[in-house]
Amino acid sequence: MKTYQAHSDYTAKNNSIIDVLRLSDFVDESKYRVNNACINIGGWQSWSPCTDVFPEEKQPSLTCRLINQWNAYLVFPQTSHKPDRNIVLGQFVTYLRWNNYYLVFASVGNVGGTLPPVQFIFNRKENTVSIEICDKGNEWKDGDITARIEIFTAESFFECKEKLAAVFGKEHFESVKFLGSKPAGWESWYNHYANINENLIREDLKNLTTTDNIIKLGNYTSKIFQIDDGWEQALGDWDLNSERFPDSFSNITKDIEAQGFIPGLWIAPFIIDSRSKTATAHPDWLLRDENGNLVPAGYNPLWGKKGTFYCLDLSRDEVIAHLDSILDKIINQWGFRYIKLDFLYAGMLWGNYSQKTASYKIFTRALKTITSRKVTKDGKPVAYLGCGCPFELSFKYLPLSRIGCDTLEKWTNPMLRFINWNGRNEAYLNIKDTLGHALWNNTIFINDPDVIFIREENCTLTKNQKFLIAAVNELFGSQLMYSDDPGNAKEAEKELTKEILEFTNKYENEEFEIVQNEKDYYTIISKSGSYIGHIDLSGKTEFVIQKA
């Protein structure tokens, strides 16, 4: 391995290109060039596309044709660079691959400190890798370290994993150790979406404990019951909607615990609806740009005026204190011990901060604060699940994280494909992201691939597709989540549950490498050499595995 350190010789630069490296410094340039490599693009946050980009292929677009507010999701903060036929952009941890030979670039400045997120700009024409840091607003002193990057080669997928594990260590996994090696659970989102209430939640809890569903039958080390979006009064008003939940959350969590589940709750702490009570009472808490306009964080027709929602100014001490009090209420008053923190990328969006500094410092302080409670007041352990989170700044605080876009009960999402939105919710794209981040699993993150589907009702996935999603989740993720109504399971669903559990039990002691051979075709081989197979995401959408 080679540790590269960049030092500052300037002050207050805005998204600086701090160096340009030639590939010849690391590999034989006569054989290995950017223009003949498969480039894994990593992504800067959970919903960024992650796949191998093949030679002469253009990487997936990071911008949307119609909804500008969505561009903040995928575009590296404050950058002006765009991918094209010559330029490929990757962030945090990425690699160049020639068959089974890897050249890996891993930004490790946040392993033992706090440094700006890094973007790698691969130039096929010049055979170079430029290093860009997201440091706008920071005041550097001459000689300050601005980036630390581990650069190494490996001759196999497993050698890559071993070296990444050595670089990132295991200390950050300690906070979620109590979940065990194989957590699983149920969440309300993909069955009810935001249309939840106390009766539905209690009925689902009852059905999980009284029917032969995958969570009950599976050999999981811990089990979670997560209440998703729809419980709150409004986006930014994180109090219980008493019309939907007349009983207190503390009574509901006690019932969840009594049934053997860890109570979980969804919250999006860094974003806000400008019409909320919180925004009305504290308009100065909303982040604005230099012209005094609110900074949009995204678009959702259910949230915000005309669908646009906004960011909180996380540089304000009173905003951090407010968010900290909300997490204290969720954990120590209501009794939730598995907290899904969503839409966290909003904390990295640039604005006219009350305290003048860089967004990466503001974000890190906020995330460190809201994840500081590792146990409840009664001494029970607490876990956090990151979603929509900036990978490089989050892995220390959110080792359990979503590593792909939202899934869907459909294989494709034609409307969002039409507008060229590559952060779309879609089963196909979700699987691509899970496979693209397979190297990260149990090396950088405990990968959460999102839910599997078994149900027939309100689901157009074929049996092959459902099995493929579950198989990929089991082999290349570390948490299994499920959202179906177990009380409505038909015979075909019970049979598929049995097949998935048989698959899981058969391969639970095997570790698999994965190599992307074509856009939608992957080869998998077990570390023991006992099994070989392939994954085909086109046509048959099949998962095949057999004795080697």
N, C-alpha and C positions, 0 to 999 in steps of 0.2 A: 504494500500500500504506500501511497505517497500523500502526505498531508500538505495541502496548498493553503497558504495564508496570505490574504491581501491586506496591506496596510494603507492607511489614509495619508494623503499628502495634500489635502484640501479641506475646506469647511463648507457645510450647508449645501451639499450637492443634492440634486433632485433625480432620484432613480438613476444612479450612476452605472455606467459600464466601467467596471474596475479593472478588467484585464481581458485580453484576448489570448487564448491558448491554442497552440498548434497541435494537431493530433500526433505529429511526428515526435513530440516530446514524450509520448506514452506508448505508442505502438509502431510497428513497421509500416511506414506510409506507403510503401510499394504494394502492400497487400490490403491494408485496412484504412479506408477513407470514409468520410462522412457520407459521400454520395453512393457508396455501395453497402451501407449499413442499414439494418433495421433499427429504428430509433424509438425507444420507449419514452413516451412524453410525460409520464408521471402525473402531472396536474398540480395546481396550487391549492385546491380545496376539494372537498368531498365530491362535488358534482362535476368536476372537470373530466373531460374525456380522457381515458387512459387505455392505450393500445400500442402495439408496435406499428410504426409508420414505415412502410416498405420503400426501398429505393425508388426514386422518381415519383412516389406517391405524395400528394399534398396532405398534410395533417388535417383533421376535422376542424371546421371553422369554429372560432370562439365567440362569434357575434351572431345576433339574431336579425333577420330581415325586417321584422315589423315592430318588435317590442324592445325599445332601447334600454328600458330599465333592467332587462335580463342580462345585458352585456356585462354588468358589474359582477355577475356570478362567476364567469369563466375567465375573464381577462385579468392577467396578473396586475395587481394594483399599480396605478400610475405609470404603466408602461406605454410606450408609443409603438412598440414592435408588433408586427402582425405576421402570421405564418403565410408563406407562399411556396412556390415550387422549389425555391432555393433555400428558404429559411424554415427551420423546424424549432419550435419552442417547447422546452420542458422545464419543470421546476422541482426543487427540493431533492429528489432522488430519481435519477434517470440513467439510461444506459444506451450505448451503441452495441449492436450485436451482429456478428458475422457467423451464421450457423450457431455453434455452441460456444463461441468465443465472445466474451463480454468485456467492454470497457465501461466502468461504472463511475458516475459522478454523484457524490452524496454530500449535500450541504449539512455540516454537523455543528454549525455555530451555536445552535441552541441545545446541544447535548449538555454542556456544562455552563452555559451563559445565556445571554440574550443578544442576538445579532439579527440584522434584517433578513427577510426571506430572499432567496436567490432564484433567479431565472437563468437557464442555460439557453443560449442562442446558437444553434447549430447551423453553420454555413456550409452547404454542400459544395459551392463553387470554390470557396477559399480554403476548405478543409480545416476550419477553425471552430472553436467553441468560445463564445464571448460570455462573460459573467456579469449579469446585471443584478444590482441589489435594490430593494425597495426601501430607500432611506430618506425620502423626501421629508424635509423639516428637521432632520437630525443635525446636530452640531458636532462635527468631528474635530479632533485634534490631530496634528501631525503625528504619525506613527501608530494611531489607533488601529486595531485589527477590525476590518470591515467584513471579512468572510473567512470561514474555515471550511475547506472542502477536502474530503477523502476521495482520492482517485485510485482505482485499482482495476486490474484485469482478473478474469476468472475463466476457467475452461468448462464450466457447467453451471446449471441453474442452482444446484445444491452448494457449490463453492461460493456462488454469489450470496446465497442466504447465510452461510456461515460467516462470511466477511461482514455483511451488513449487521448481523447479530452482534459481532464483536465491536463494531463501530458504535452502535447505539446502546449496547448494554441491556441489562434486564431490570435496572432499578425502577424505571417508570412503570413496570408491570405490577409492582408490589401493591398498589392501591386497589387493584381489582382481583387480587389473588384469591379472595374469599369466594369469588364466583366459580372457581374451579376451572378445569381445562376445557369444559364443554357446557357452557351456559345455554339455556334455551328459554323461550317464553312466548307469550301471546301479547299482541297489541291491537288496539281498537281501530286504527286508521284504515286499513285496507278492506275492512268489512263495512264499517259505518261512516268512514271519513269524518267530517266534523259534526255529523248528526248524532251525537251521543247524549245519553241521559243516564240517570242513576239506575233506572229499571233495566235498560239494556246492558249496562256494565255488570250489574249483579247477576243477570241471567247468563251472561257469557262466563262469569266466574263459576257459577253453578255447573254449567255444561262442561267446562274444562275438567271439573273434578268428578263428574258422574258418567262421562262417556269415554269410549276407547279412542281418544285422539292422540296425535303424535307427541304432544307434550307430556301427556300422562304415561304413555307406553314407552317412550324413549328413555335411554339410560343417560340422563343429563345430570351434571354436577350441581346445577342450581336452576331454579325456574322463576321467571319474571312475569308479572302481570302489569302491563303498561297502559295507562289511560292517555290517549293522544289528544290532539287539538280538538277543541270544542267545549272544554270544561270551563274556560276562562270567560270573564265578562267581556273583554275586548282585547285585541292585540295591544299590549302595553299595560292593560289593567289586569294584573295577575291575581285577581280575587275570584273565588268560586261563584259561578253562575247559579244562584240559588233556585232559579226556575227549573233548571235542568237537574240540579243536584240539591234537593231539599235537605238531605242529611249532611252532616259534616264529613269532610274528607277523613278526619281522624277515625271516625267509625268505620268508614269504607276500608281504610288501610288495615285496620285491626282485623277485619273480616278476610282481607286478602292474605295477610300473614297467617291467620288461623287455618287457611286452606293450603299452606305450605309454599306460598309464592312470595317473592320479594316485590313490594309495591313500587310501581314505576309511574312517572309522570313526565309529559312533554311540556317544554317551555321554550320560547324564542326570546331570550332576554335582551338582545341588543337591537331589536327592531320595534317599531311602534306605529300605530295608526294615529294620524294627526287629529282624528275626531275623538280619541279616547279621553277619559277623564284625566288621566295622567298628563297627556299632552296639553289639555286645556288649562290645567292647574299650573303646569310648569313648561310653558312654551320655550323657555331658554334652555331646556334640557335637550331639545332636538338639534341635531347637527345641521349647520348651515354652511354654504360655501362663502367665498369672499364677497359675493354680491348680495348676500343676505337671503338667498334662496335655500329652501330645505334640500338636503342631499337625499335623493331617492335611493332606496336599498333594494327595490325590486317591484314586481307586479304580481298581484293576486286579486282576481275579481271579488273575492270574499273579504278582502282586507283593504282598508285605506280608501280615501276619497278618489274616485275614478280608478280604483284598483292599485294605486301607488302607495306603498308604505315606506317608512323612513327610518333613519338611524338615530340612536341616542348619541349624545356627545360624551364619550367615555372618558374624556380628559377631565370632566368635572367630578370633584370629590363627592359631591352630594348625589350624583347619579350612581357612582360606585357603591356608596352607602345604601342607596335605595335598592339596588339589585342584590346586595349582600343580605339585606333584611328579607327580601322575597325568598331567597334560598333558605334562610334560617326558618322562615315560616313553613316552607314546603317540607323541609326535613324534620325540624324539631317540634312543630305544632301539628302538622298533618300526618307525618310519619312515613313519607316516601323515602326510599333508599336506593332507587335507581332513577337517575334524572337524565332525561334526554335533552340536551342543549342544542337547539336547532338554529339555522340561519346565522351562524357565528361569523361568517365572512364579512357581515355588515360592519363589524368592529374594525375592519381594515380599510374601509372606504375613507377617502381623504376629505377633509373639510376644514373650516375655519375654527379650529379647536380653541376652547377657552384657555387651555394651557398649551403653549406653543412647543410642540415636540413632534417626533415621528409617530406615525400610526402604529408601527410594530411595537413600540414601547407602551403606548396607550392600550393596545389590545392585550398584550401580555399581562399588564397589571390587572386588567378587568377579569381575564380568564383565571388567573391565579387566585384572585379574591373569591370568585363565585364557586370555585372547585376546592376551596380550602377545607371544607368540612368532610373529613374522612370517616367520621363516626357520628351517630346521633347523640343526643344528650344522654341517652340510655346505654350508649356504648356499642350499638349495632353498626356494622360497617355500611358505608355508602359508596355507590359506584356512579360514574357519570358516563354517558354515551355521547360522543361528539357527532354532529351532523352539519353539513354545510360549513365545515371548519377548515381554516387555513392549516394545511398539514404540518408545515415546518414549525409553526409557532404553537401547535396544539399537542404534539405527541407526548410531551412530558406530563401534561395535565389531563389529557384525554386519551390514554392508551387504548381504550375501547372506542372505536370510531367507525362510522360508515365510510366505506372506501369506494363509493360509486353513486351514480344518480339514483333517484327514486325508481323503484320497479313499478309494474302495472299489471293488472289482471288481463292484459292483452300483450301479444308478442311485439306488435309495433304500435306506434302512435302517429297515424298518417298526417293529422293536421299539423302537429309540431315538427314532423319531418319536412313538410311542405315549406314551412317558414325557416327551415335550416337551423333549428335550435338543437344544439348538441349537448345540452344539459337537461334534455326532456325526460320526463318519466316514461319509462318503456322497459319491458322485460328484456328485450334483445340488448339494448344499450347497457342496462344494468349488469347483465352477464359479461359483456365485453369489459366493463370497468373492473369487475371482480377478478376476471382472469388477468387483466393487465396489471393488477396490484398483487398478484399471487406472491411475488417475492417479498412483499412487505409483511405478510402474515406471520405473526409471532417473532418478527425481527424488529419492526418499527411499531406496528400497531397489532392489536388483537382485532382482526378484520371482521366487521359486521357487514355482510353483503345485502342486507334488507330481507324482506320476508319471502318465504316459499308459499306456493298456492297448491292446495289439494282439492278445493271445492269445485263443484260443477256450476252451481248457481252464480250468476253475475260474474262469469269468467269464460273467456273465449280461448284460453290456452288449451292446446291439445295435451293428451296424456304424455306424449314424448317430451313436450316442452316443460310440463310440470316436473317430470322426473329429472330432466336435464338441469333445471334450476336447482332442485334439491341436491342433486349429485355434486354440482359445482360448489354449492354452498357448503356441503359436508367436507369436500376435499380441499377447498381453497379458502374457506372462511373459518372463523372460530366461534361463531354464535349463530344459533338457528332461531329465527323468529317466525311466527305463524299468526295469521290474522283472521282465519275463517271462523264461521260459527259452527262449533263442533256439534251443536244440537241438531243441525240440519244435514249431517253427513249421510250420504247414500251408500249403497253397497260398493259401488265403483270407487268411491272415495276411501272407504275402509280398506279396500284391496290395495289401492295405491299407497296408503299409509303403511301397510304391511310391507310392500315392496321397498319403500324408501328406508324403513327401519332395518330390513334385511341387508340392504346395500351398506348402510351405515355400520352395522355390526361386522360385516365381512371385511371392511377396509379400515376400521377404526385404528388399527395399529400400523397402517401403511402411510408413508409420506410420498407425495407425488411431485415430480417436476413437470413443468408445462412449457412447451415451446410453440410459439405461433408460427405456422408454416405458410399460411396464406391469410387473407383478410379475415375469413370466417372459419378457418380450419386450424386446429391445435392438436399436437401430439402430447400424450401424457405417458410417463413411465415411472413406476414405483422405485423408490430408493433402494429397496431390497433386490430389485431386478425381477421380481416375481410376476409383475403385471405390466401390460402395455395397452394403450387404447387411444382413442381420439374423441375430439369434440367437434361437431359440425353445427355451426349456427345458421347455415343456409339450407334451403331445401328441406331435408328430412328433420332438421334440428334434433340431432341424435347424440347420445352419449354412449360410447361403446368401450368396454374394457374386458380384457381376457388374459388368460395365462400367457406369459411370455414364452 
